[in-house]
């Protein structure tokens, strides 16, 4: 796997990887940026959320759960001093569907954490990661 960022001026970059997609990276004006893209740490946290989300929804589909909406939020606390690393991460899974089995949701999250998600496997070596699941009954 390879990735690169190309400088666009100030603290604006364009990121690309093997997939060929592009993502803008930037930062706040007070540190020299233009507020015109993901901050690198936001992108890292988004990658974690996306990695586990893909695992969990795939597992729930295999378990024949009737999921109508699914969202994963990753909340991170950061150190106040440089290099401002993550100090705690809470991953929140919000599953909406018809009669979704809480045991199936918990098992899908556990499998993502312990077996499938490489982003979680790497980050949990450096930071505490907790999980929270909320299951909502679909109204339609």
C-alpha positions in Angstrom: 0.0 0.0 0.0 1.3 3.5 -0.8 0.0 6.9 -0.2 1.3 10.4 -0.9 0.4 14.0 -0.3 1.2 16.8 -2.8 1.6 20.4 -1.6 -0.9 22.8 -2.9 0.4 25.9 -1.1 0.3 27.2 2.5 -0.6 24.1 4.6 -2.9 22.7 1.9 -2.2 19.2 0.5 -3.9 16.7 -1.8 -3.7 13.1 -0.6 -3.9 10.1 -2.9 -3.4 6.4 -2.4 -3.4 3.2 -4.4 -7.2 3.5 -5.0 -6.7 6.7 -7.0 -9.2 8.7 -5.0 -8.2 12.2 -3.8 -8.8 13.8 -0.4 -8.0 17.4 0.6 -5.9 18.0 3.7 -5.6 21.3 5.5 -5.6 23.1 8.8 -6.7 26.3 10.6 -5.5 29.7 9.5 -4.0 30.4 12.9 -1.3 27.8 12.1 -0.9 28.7 8.4 -3.7 26.8 6.8 -6.8 27.7 4.8 -9.4 25.5 6.5 -9.8 23.7 3.2 -9.5 20.0 4.0 -9.3 17.2 6.6 -6.8 17.8 9.3 -4.5 14.7 9.3 -5.7 13.5 12.8 -9.3 13.9 11.6 -8.5 11.7 8.7 -6.9 9.1 10.9 -10.0 9.0 13.2 -12.3 8.8 10.1 -10.2 5.9 8.8 -10.7 4.1 12.1 -14.4 4.6 12.0 -14.6 3.5 8.4 -12.5 0.4 9.0 -14.7 -0.9 11.9 -17.9 0.2 10.2 -17.2 -1.9 7.2 -16.5 -4.9 9.4 -19.5 -4.5 11.6 -22.1 -4.0 8.8 -20.6 -6.9 6.8 -20.9 -9.2 9.8 -24.5 -8.0 10.6 -25.5 -8.7 7.0 -24.0 -12.2 7.2 -26.0 -12.7 10.4 -29.1 -11.7 8.4 -29.9 -8.7 10.7 -32.5 -6.3 9.2 -30.4 -3.1 9.4 -32.0 0.0 7.8 -29.5 2.6 9.0 -26.0 2.4 10.4 -23.6 5.1 11.7 -20.3 4.9 13.5 -19.0 7.9 15.4 -15.4 8.0 16.8 -14.8 10.5 19.6 -11.2 11.1 20.5 -9.5 13.0 23.3 -6.1 14.4 22.6 -3.1 15.4 24.7 -2.8 19.1 25.4 0.9 19.2 24.7 2.7 18.4 21.4 2.6 16.0 19.7 -1.1 16.0 20.7 -1.6 12.3 20.3 -4.9 10.6 20.9 -5.3 9.7 24.6 -8.7 8.0 24.6 -11.1 6.9 21.8 -14.7 6.0 22.1 -16.3 4.3 19.1 -20.0 4.6 19.1 -22.1 2.3 16.8 -25.7 3.4 16.1 -27.6 0.6 14.5 -31.2 1.1 13.3 -33.3 -1.7 12.1 -36.1 -4.2 12.6 -35.7 -6.5 15.6 -31.9 -6.3 15.5 -30.3 -8.8 17.9 -28.1 -7.0 20.5 -26.0 -10.2 20.8 -25.3 -10.1 17.1 -24.3 -6.4 17.3 -22.0 -7.0 20.3 -20.4 -10.0 18.5 -19.8 -8.0 15.3 -18.1 -5.2 17.2 -16.0 -7.7 19.2 -14.9 -9.5 15.9 -14.0 -6.1 14.3 -12.0 -5.2 17.4 -10.2 -8.5 17.9 -9.8 -10.0 14.4 -10.7 -7.9 11.4 -10.0 -4.1 11.7 -6.3 -3.3 11.2 -6.8 0.3 12.1 -8.1 -0.7 15.6 -5.3 -3.3 16.0 -2.6 -0.7 15.4 -4.2 2.2 17.4 -5.1 0.1 20.5 -1.4 -0.5 21.0 -1.0 3.2 21.7 -4.4 4.4 23.0 -7.3 3.0 25.0 -10.3 2.3 22.7 -13.8 1.8 24.1 -16.9 0.8 22.3 -20.6 1.7 22.8 -23.5 0.3 20.8 -27.0 1.8 20.5 -29.7 -0.1 18.8 -32.8 1.7 17.6 -36.0 0.2 16.3 -36.8 1.4 12.8 -40.1 3.3 12.6 -41.1 2.5 9.0 
